Structures are given as C-alpha cells and as structure tokens.
Amino acid sequence: MSRGDFVALYAIGDTHLSLSVEKPMDVFGGAWTDYVEKIKTNWTSTVKPEDVIILAGDISWAMRLEEADEDFAFLDRLPGQKIVLKGNHDYWWASLKKMQARWPNFKFLYNNYQVYSESAICGTRGWLCPGSSGFTAKDDVVYQRELLRLENSLKQAKLDGYRKLIGVMHYAPTNEKLEPSGFTELFERYGVEKVVFGHLHTEFGFKAGLSGCLNGVEYQLVSADYRKFVPLCLESE
C-alpha cells in the first residue's frame, strides 16, 4: 500500500507562532533558531493533505483574535486537516462560534470532541496537577474545572458510540514527579488508548513529562522542540 492510500493522524504542540507580533523564540535556545522554517519544512515533508494533525496548544503568541490571522494563514497553507486545542499562552482564544467563523478550515477541541476515522479525539487544556511545585488552592480550582471539561469530552464521545478514544492535553497529565492524577484516572476509566500533550520545554522540562505506558494508556510528549519540529505519527488507517 502506498503512502497516499491511507489517512494518518499526527500531533505536534507549541508552535508558538508570532508572524504578526514581536515575540522571538530563539531567546529560548538554539533549537528555536529558524523554527518557523523548521516547522514548515518538516510538516510538508511528513503530513499529506488528506491526513489529520492535532495542534496541542500554544499555537500563537497573538493576544487578540485578529492578531492570530497571519499565524492561522500560515498553518492553513500547510497540508492536513487541523484540530486545535487551547494552550496556556493562547490569549487570542475566543468562543467556539467566533473561532470557527474566522477560521472555517480548522476544527477546535473545546468542550467537545473531534473525530478521526473511527476514533474520538477528546481533551482539554489541563493545568498543574496536585503535588506540582508551588501548587496552590487557586491552582486546585482550575485543576478541578479542567477535570470536568475532560470528563465531559470523554463522556460525550462515549455516549455517541465511540469506543476508541485518543486523549489530548496541553499541560502534562501529571506533576513533575510523574505521579498519577485526576487526568490519568479519567483516561484509564474511559479506556483511552493514547494521550499526547505539550507545554514542556528544555531538557529539564522534557524529563517532567510522562512517557510510555501507565496502566494501559500510552503517553507521548509532542512539544515542537522536543519533537525537533517533526509531527509525531499516532495512527494510520
């Protein structure tokens, strides 16, 4: 079977585009030098127009919806059908209705789920987990809210008859000690097979991300710099 005969599912996080705002990324280390060109080159050589690609948060440094237009135009020119999740730096994020109207070629994972083949893609942004350094009562309020959002996404997909679930978060699903959390418990309870997440950067940060299988669920970090700006193939039909 040739590569063009099937549809593949990819994921990458933390593109941190800033084509219309002044926010250089090379200050974060040499890996980010010419990162936009790296994203473009690796994406176009990997993803085909018929494929699906998940963007696991921190898409653009824009502060307002209209400021993100140039970044979304760049992504729109790249091959593949895009599913977008919110990251902690996506300050431009608005209502689902507004985003869908502005960028109709994109699908947004926001209090809902999206579909790839016979799988439901479920997720939420996430937050710091209990046991994380500096975790406070205010963090716990956001954490509990994100647990509800994740369960709502998973529950909707199950009610609609999807048996195969893929999880997406922006934040890591555990604390830096890689201890189980409410997020990992939900993924296990709903029978999720794979989970991708981003947010973590630098060699120190990469080590704080769960990698491999935990209680039957496979976890993979897809931050752009961790992936050397190459989208990760999760599945292919």
C-alpha positions in Angstrom: 0.0 0.0 0.0 1.4 3.4 -0.9 1.6 6.3 1.5 -1.2 8.1 -0.4 -3.7 5.3 0.1 -4.5 6.0 3.7 -5.1 8.8 6.1 -2.7 9.3 9.0 -3.1 11.1 12.4 -0.3 13.3 13.6 0.3 15.6 16.5 2.5 18.5 17.4 2.3 21.1 20.1 3.8 24.5 21.0 4.3 26.0 17.5 4.5 29.4 19.3 4.0 31.3 16.0 4.4 35.1 16.1 4.2 36.2 12.5 2.3 39.4 13.3 3.6 40.1 16.8 7.1 40.6 18.1 7.9 37.6 20.1 11.1 35.9 19.0 11.6 32.3 20.2 15.4 32.0 19.7 15.9 33.5 23.1 14.8 30.2 24.5 17.8 28.4 22.9 19.4 27.3 19.7 16.7 24.7 19.0 14.3 27.6 18.2 16.5 29.3 15.6 14.6 29.5 12.3 11.9 27.4 14.0 9.1 28.6 11.6 11.1 27.3 8.6 11.7 24.1 10.5 8.0 23.7 11.2 7.2 24.3 7.5 9.9 22.0 6.1 9.2 19.1 8.4 5.5 19.4 8.3 5.2 19.5 4.5 7.6 16.5 4.1 5.6 14.5 6.6 1.9 15.3 6.5 -0.2 14.8 3.4 -3.3 16.9 2.5 -5.7 14.0 3.4 -4.1 13.5 6.9 -5.3 14.9 10.2 -3.0 16.7 12.6 -3.6 17.8 16.2 -2.1 21.0 17.4 -1.8 20.5 21.2 -1.9 24.2 22.3 0.3 27.3 22.4 -0.4 27.9 18.7 0.2 31.6 18.5 1.6 34.4 20.7 -1.2 36.7 19.5 -3.1 38.5 22.2 -6.3 39.1 20.2 -8.2 37.0 17.7 -7.4 39.2 14.7 -3.7 39.2 15.6 -3.6 35.5 15.1 -4.8 35.7 11.5 -1.4 35.6 9.9 -0.4 32.6 12.1 -3.5 30.7 11.1 -3.0 31.6 7.5 0.5 30.1 7.7 -0.9 26.9 9.3 -3.8 26.8 6.7 -1.2 26.7 3.9 0.3 23.6 5.4 -1.1 20.2 4.4 -3.6 18.3 6.6 -6.8 18.8 8.4 -6.1 20.7 11.6 -7.6 20.1 15.1 -6.7 22.8 17.5 -6.5 22.7 21.4 -6.0 25.7 23.6 -2.7 26.2 25.4 -1.8 28.5 28.3 -0.3 31.1 26.0 -3.2 31.2 23.6 -4.6 34.5 24.8 -6.3 35.1 21.5 -8.7 32.2 22.2 -12.4 33.1 22.0 -15.7 31.4 21.8 -16.0 28.3 19.6 -18.5 30.2 17.4 -16.1 33.1 16.8 -13.1 31.0 16.1 -15.0 28.6 13.7 -16.4 31.6 11.8 -13.0 33.2 11.5 -11.0 30.1 10.6 -13.5 27.7 9.0 -10.8 25.3 7.8 -9.9 24.4 11.4 -11.6 22.3 14.0 -11.4 23.3 17.6 -11.3 20.9 20.6 -13.2 22.9 23.2 -15.8 21.4 25.4 -16.5 18.8 22.7 -14.6 16.1 20.8 -13.4 15.7 17.2 -13.3 12.6 15.0 -10.5 10.8 13.2 -11.7 7.7 11.4 -13.4 5.6 14.0 -11.7 7.3 16.9 -12.9 10.2 19.0 -10.3 12.8 19.9 -11.0 14.1 23.4 -9.3 16.6 25.6 -8.9 19.8 27.4 -6.1 22.3 28.1 -5.3 20.9 31.6 -3.4 22.6 34.4 -0.8 22.0 37.1 -1.5 18.8 39.0 -1.6 18.3 42.8 1.9 17.7 44.0 3.4 20.1 41.5 6.0 22.6 42.8 4.1 25.7 44.0 0.6 24.2 43.6 -1.9 26.4 45.5 -5.6 26.4 46.3 -6.2 28.6 43.3 -4.5 26.1 41.1 -6.8 23.4 42.5 -9.8 25.4 41.4 -8.6 25.5 37.8 -7.5 21.8 38.0 -10.9 20.7 39.1 -12.5 22.7 36.3 -10.2 21.1 33.8 -11.1 17.6 35.1 -14.8 18.4 34.5 -14.0 19.5 31.0 -12.0 16.5 30.2 -14.7 14.1 31.5 -17.4 16.0 29.6 -15.4 15.5 26.4 -14.8 11.8 27.1 -18.4 11.2 28.1 -19.8 12.9 25.0 -17.7 10.7 22.8 -18.8 7.5 24.7 -22.5 8.5 24.6 -22.2 8.9 20.8 -20.9 5.4 20.5 -17.2 5.9 20.1 -15.2 3.0 21.6 -11.7 4.1 20.6 -10.6 7.3 22.3 -7.5 9.4 21.9 -6.7 12.0 24.6 -5.1 15.4 24.1 -3.9 17.9 26.6 -1.7 20.9 26.6 -0.3 20.6 30.1 1.3 17.4 31.2 -1.2 15.0 32.8 0.9 14.5 35.9 3.1 16.5 38.2 6.9 16.6 37.6 7.2 13.6 39.9 5.1 11.7 37.3 2.5 10.7 40.0 -1.0 9.6 38.9 -3.6 12.4 38.8 -7.2 13.0 38.1 -6.4 13.3 34.4 -4.7 9.9 34.3 -7.5 8.4 36.3 -10.1 9.7 33.7 -8.1 8.4 30.8 -7.9 5.0 32.4 -11.5 4.9 33.4 -12.8 5.8 29.9 -10.4 3.3 28.2 -8.3 5.9 26.3 -5.6 4.2 24.3 -3.2 7.2 23.7 -2.6 10.6 25.1 -0.5 13.4 23.7 0.5 16.6 25.4 2.9 19.6 25.1 3.8 22.5 27.3 7.2 21.2 28.5 10.4 22.6 27.1 14.2 22.3 27.6 15.9 19.0 28.7 14.9 19.6 32.3 11.2 20.1 31.3 11.2 17.1 29.0 12.1 14.9 31.9 9.0 16.1 33.8 6.7 14.6 31.1 5.2 11.2 31.3 6.5 9.0 28.5 5.4 5.4 27.7 2.6 3.3 29.2 0.9 3.9 32.5 -1.9 1.4 33.5 -2.6 0.6 29.9 -2.5 4.2 28.5 0.3 5.4 26.2 1.5 8.9 26.9 3.7 10.9 24.5 5.1 14.4 24.7 4.7 16.4 21.4 6.2 19.8 22.2 7.6 21.1 18.9 11.2 21.5 20.3 11.1 18.0 21.9 10.0 16.6 18.5 12.7 18.6 16.7 9.7 20.2 14.9 8.6 17.0 13.3 5.0 16.0 13.8 4.5 12.6 15.5 2.5 10.0 13.7 0.0 8.5 16.1 -2.0 6.3 13.8 -2.6 5.4 10.2 -5.6 3.7 8.6 
